[in-house]
Amino acid sequence: MWANELTQLLSIGPTKLSVLLFYLRLFGRPSRAFTIINISLICITLMWMTSFFFANVFKCSPVYAELVPNPPRTSTCIDETKMFMSEAYSNVILDVLILSLPVPMSVCLFQLRLVGQVMGGVDLLLVYKMQLCWRKKIGVFIMFFLGAL
């Protein structure tokens, strides 16, 4: 069980990081806000993964008390339920933030460009700004939608 918990963290964290790095590669740097938010999420994901990894490793004192069937009476362990619940809630929040990053941000949601008195185009999504044919844009939309499921 202990190895499973550590392996799970070491698989979820890098997956989140790969999605964030994929966003940087796919969208480039469409705006300063997008880049700052993306790099901030990369740092938060690294801290999340590291902190919960070490919390899982050192949840019992001494550490071997988690691994033996009959731990010594002097051993103490933290409440696993609270730790796993905080890990799960923060994981869901981080997933929502990562999945909502390419969706309209405050800067890109209805970005109106005024040229003289004429209103310019409205950019609804970062995907819309990509230089792809419509078929590929629809494919990218479907990919993000399926990822959100």
Summary of the structure (lengths in Angstrom):
residues: 149
radius of gyration: 21.3
end to end distance: 27.6
largest distance: 78.3
contacts: 362
relative contact order: 0.12
helix: 64%
strand: 10%
